[in-house]
């Protein structure tokens, strides 16, 4: 009986969500008085996992897994779980992990809970807190299967260092042709300085910016804050910004520590997709915009006047606290 965490990477470099999942796994392993093992696929900095409490690392080095394939990745993680006799498996809430988890649950006859935001309320029975109703409420849900799979919401637990041995063991799962039903012909990767999925701060713009030529306001504020940039659905539909930056229920979900919406009225689909963010700020000229009802802080004003002043004050603050 052990806890297994799947640690994602991008080009071999561990994602922040992987370190958060490892931190969360360490806490569960301690509560269960057992060990924590990580499974890493084509990772180049596996030794870093020891800092976050991983006792052992099953390192898979397979060229055939260079391109993401749901069925193949699920099979590899399944075999790692079986090798380690894992009864709790933890994944992040990335798009890839959300594809893997249901397939893995079927392969292992396991229960799967997504959108988990806290450590288990109890181990026996195994009950966890998760968001429900598009992040408008919480539920305490029990997993009754022998094997339990948890999808941890991004930025829900944070990074917590807890030194462990982190012994690395080469692991070679059996992957036959039937694991690869999809052929990858090309992969286009976003070149953002900070990815939306891992960002602690997201600065997002809407139609209130009046055109793509004004997007420098969003980028300048994001640069000062070390944030990722995002946009509303109408902005991506009009071609002002790439669809990869569209956040909301029909785009990328956001669970940042701070979400700043500039010139976004707050359609219900947009609010549902960003509702997991801890602090929400809106800047809009319309005091009746729906976003103000969902926001923690709001500024009624013209973005072209407010944002430059905000950038200037933030630069002054950073300079005085350097």
C-alpha positions in Angstrom: 0.0 0.0 0.0 1.5 3.3 -1.1 0.6 6.7 -2.6 1.6 7.3 -6.2 1.8 10.7 -7.9 2.1 11.4 -11.6 4.5 14.3 -12.1 4.0 16.1 -15.4 6.8 18.0 -17.2 7.2 20.2 -20.2 10.2 19.4 -22.2 11.6 17.5 -19.3 11.2 20.4 -16.9 8.8 19.7 -14.0 5.6 21.8 -14.0 4.6 23.7 -10.9 1.5 21.6 -10.7 3.7 18.5 -10.5 5.5 19.8 -7.4 2.2 20.8 -5.9 0.8 17.3 -6.5 4.0 15.8 -4.9 3.5 18.1 -1.8 -0.1 17.0 -1.5 0.9 13.3 -2.0 3.5 13.6 0.8 0.8 14.9 3.2 -1.5 12.0 2.4 1.3 9.5 2.6 2.1 10.8 6.1 -1.6 10.5 7.1 -1.7 6.9 5.8 1.7 6.2 7.4 3.1 4.9 4.1 5.5 5.9 1.3 5.2 8.3 -1.6 6.3 7.3 -5.1 6.4 9.5 -8.2 6.1 8.3 -11.8 7.9 10.5 -14.2 7.7 10.2 -18.0 10.8 11.5 -19.9 11.7 13.9 -17.1 15.1 15.6 -16.9 15.0 16.9 -13.3 13.6 14.0 -11.3 16.0 14.6 -8.4 14.0 17.8 -7.6 11.1 15.7 -6.5 13.0 14.6 -3.3 12.7 18.2 -2.0 8.9 17.8 -2.0 8.8 14.6 -0.1 9.0 11.9 -2.8 10.6 8.7 -1.4 11.1 6.9 -4.7 10.8 7.9 -8.4 9.9 5.4 -11.2 11.6 7.1 -14.2 10.2 6.1 -17.6 12.5 7.0 -20.5 10.6 6.1 -23.6 10.9 7.9 -27.0 7.5 6.6 -28.0 6.0 8.7 -25.2 7.6 12.0 -26.4 4.2 13.0 -27.8 1.3 12.8 -25.4 -1.1 9.9 -26.0 -3.9 9.4 -23.4 -4.2 5.6 -23.7 -0.4 5.0 -23.6 0.2 7.4 -20.7 -2.6 5.9 -18.7 -1.2 2.4 -19.3 2.2 3.5 -18.2 0.9 5.0 -15.0 -1.3 1.9 -14.4 1.7 -0.4 -14.6 3.6 1.9 -12.2 0.7 1.8 -9.8 0.6 -1.9 -9.9 4.3 -2.3 -9.5 4.1 0.0 -6.4 0.9 -1.5 -5.1 -0.5 2.0 -4.9 -3.9 2.5 -3.4 -4.1 6.3 -3.8 -3.0 7.9 -7.1 -2.7 11.7 -7.5 -2.8 13.7 -10.7 -3.0 17.5 -11.3 -5.9 19.2 -13.1 -4.1 19.9 -16.3 -5.8 19.1 -19.6 -3.5 16.1 -20.1 -4.2 14.7 -16.6 -7.9 15.2 -17.0 -7.7 13.0 -20.1 -5.6 10.4 -18.4 -7.6 10.0 -15.1 -10.9 8.6 -16.4 -9.1 6.1 -18.6 -6.8 5.1 -15.7 -9.8 4.7 -13.4 -11.4 2.2 -15.8 -8.1 0.3 -16.2 -7.7 0.0 -12.4 -11.4 -0.3 -11.5 -10.8 2.8 -9.3 -12.9 5.7 -8.1 -11.9 9.1 -9.5 -12.7 12.5 -8.0 -11.7 15.7 -9.9 -11.5 19.3 -8.6 -10.2 18.3 -5.2 -9.1 21.3 -3.1 -8.0 20.0 0.2 -6.5 17.1 2.1 -8.9 14.2 2.9 -11.4 15.0 5.7 -10.7 11.4 6.8 -8.7 8.4 5.5 -11.1 5.7 6.7 -13.6 6.3 5.2 -11.7 8.1 2.4 -13.5 11.5 2.1 -12.3 14.6 0.2 -13.4 18.1 -0.3 -14.0 19.2 -3.9 -15.7 22.0 -5.8 -19.2 21.5 -7.3 -21.7 23.3 -9.4 -19.0 25.0 -11.5 -17.1 26.1 -8.4 -20.1 27.7 -6.7 -20.1 25.2 -3.8 -18.1 22.5 -2.1 -19.0 18.8 -1.5 -17.4 16.2 0.8 -17.3 13.0 -1.3 -16.4 9.5 -0.3 -14.4 7.1 -2.5 -15.3 3.5 -1.7 -13.2 1.7 -4.2 -10.0 -0.1 -3.2 -7.9 2.2 -5.4 -8.6 5.9 -5.3 -7.6 8.5 -7.9 -7.5 12.2 -7.0 -7.4 15.1 -9.4 -5.9 18.0 -7.4 -7.1 21.5 -8.4 -4.2 23.9 -9.4 -3.0 26.2 -6.6 -5.3 24.5 -4.1 -2.6 23.1 -1.9 0.6 25.0 -2.7 4.2 23.9 -2.6 5.5 22.5 0.6 9.1 21.2 1.0 9.6 18.0 2.9 13.0 16.3 2.3 13.0 12.7 1.3 15.4 10.2 -0.3 14.0 10.5 -3.9 15.7 7.3 -5.1 15.4 7.0 -8.8 14.6 3.7 -10.4 14.4 3.1 -14.2 11.0 1.7 -15.1 10.0 0.3 -18.5 6.3 -0.3 -18.9 5.0 -2.6 -21.6 3.5 -0.6 -24.4 2.2 -2.4 -27.5 0.8 -1.0 -30.7 -2.8 -1.1 -29.4 -1.8 1.6 -26.9 -1.3 4.1 -29.7 -4.6 4.6 -31.6 -3.9 8.2 -32.5 -1.0 9.4 -34.7 0.5 12.8 -33.7 1.5 14.7 -36.9 2.4 18.1 -35.4 2.4 19.9 -32.0 2.1 23.7 -31.7 3.2 25.0 -28.3 2.3 28.3 -26.8 5.3 30.6 -26.3 3.9 32.6 -23.3 6.5 33.5 -20.6 4.1 32.1 -18.0 1.5 29.4 -18.9 -2.1 30.0 -17.9 -2.3 26.5 -16.3 0.6 27.2 -13.9 0.2 30.9 -13.3 -0.4 32.3 -9.9 -1.5 35.6 -11.4 -3.5 36.0 -14.6 -4.3 39.2 -16.4 -7.2 38.9 -18.8 -8.7 41.3 -21.3 -12.0 41.6 -23.1 -13.8 43.6 -25.7 -13.5 46.7 -23.5 -10.0 47.1 -24.9 -11.6 48.0 -28.3 -9.0 46.3 -30.5 -5.9 44.1 -30.6 -3.7 47.2 -31.0 -4.4 48.0 -27.3 -3.3 44.6 -26.0 0.0 46.1 -24.8 -1.9 47.3 -21.7 -2.5 43.6 -20.8 1.0 42.6 -21.6 2.6 45.4 -19.7 0.6 44.8 -16.5 1.3 41.1 -16.8 5.0 41.7 -17.1 5.1 43.8 -14.0 3.2 41.1 -12.0 5.0 38.1 -13.5 1.6 37.0 -14.8 0.1 35.0 -17.7 -2.1 36.8 -20.2 -5.6 35.6 -21.1 -8.7 36.8 -22.8 -12.4 36.3 -23.0 -14.1 34.2 -25.7 -15.3 37.1 -27.9 -11.7 38.4 -28.0 -10.4 35.0 -29.3 -13.4 34.6 -31.7 -12.6 38.0 -33.3 -9.0 36.9 -33.8 -7.5 39.6 -31.5 -5.8 36.8 -29.5 -5.1 33.1 -30.1 -7.7 30.6 -28.9 -5.1 29.2 -26.5 -5.5 32.3 -24.3 -9.3 32.0 -24.1 -10.3 31.2 -20.5 -13.7 30.3 -19.2 -16.0 27.3 -19.1 -15.6 26.8 -22.8 -11.9 27.6 -22.8 -9.1 27.0 -20.3 -10.1 26.9 -16.6 -8.2 29.2 -14.3 -7.4 28.6 -10.6 -4.9 31.4 -10.0 -4.3 33.1 -6.7 -5.1 36.4 -8.5 -7.3 37.0 -11.6 -7.5 40.5 -13.0 -10.3 41.0 -15.6 -10.0 44.2 -17.7 -12.8 45.2 -20.0 -14.7 41.9 -19.4 -18.4 42.1 -18.6 -18.5 38.7 -17.0 -20.7 36.3 -19.0 -21.8 33.3 -17.0 -19.5 30.9 -18.9 -16.5 33.1 -18.3 -17.2 33.4 -14.5 -17.7 29.6 -14.2 -14.3 29.0 -15.7 -12.4 31.4 -13.5 -14.4 31.0 -10.3 -11.7 28.8 -8.6 -9.3 31.8 -8.6 -8.8 32.9 -5.0 -8.9 36.7 -5.5 -10.8 38.3 -8.5 -10.4 41.9 -9.6 -12.4 43.6 -12.3 -11.8 46.9 -14.1 -14.8 48.1 -16.1 -16.6 51.3 -17.1 -20.0 49.7 -16.5 -20.9 49.5 -12.8 -23.7 47.1 -13.6 -21.3 44.5 -15.3 -22.0 41.0 -13.9 -18.3 40.6 -13.0 -18.6 43.1 -10.2 -21.0 40.7 -8.3 -18.4 37.9 -8.5 -15.3 40.0 -7.9 -13.5 40.5 -4.6 -12.4 44.0 -5.7 -13.6 46.2 -8.5 -12.7 49.5 -10.1 -15.3 51.4 -12.1 -13.2 53.3 -14.6 -11.7 53.4 -18.1 -9.0 50.8 -18.5 -7.0 53.2 -20.7 -6.7 55.5 -17.7 -6.7 53.0 -14.8 -4.3 50.4 -16.0 -1.3 52.8 -16.9 -1.6 54.3 -13.4 -1.8 50.8 -11.8 1.4 49.8 -13.7 3.2 52.9 -12.6 2.2 52.4 -8.9 3.3 48.7 -9.1 6.7 49.6 -10.6 7.2 52.2 -7.8 6.2 49.6 -5.2 8.6 47.1 -6.6 11.4 49.6 -6.8 10.9 50.7 -3.2 10.9 47.1 -2.0 13.7 45.7 -4.1 
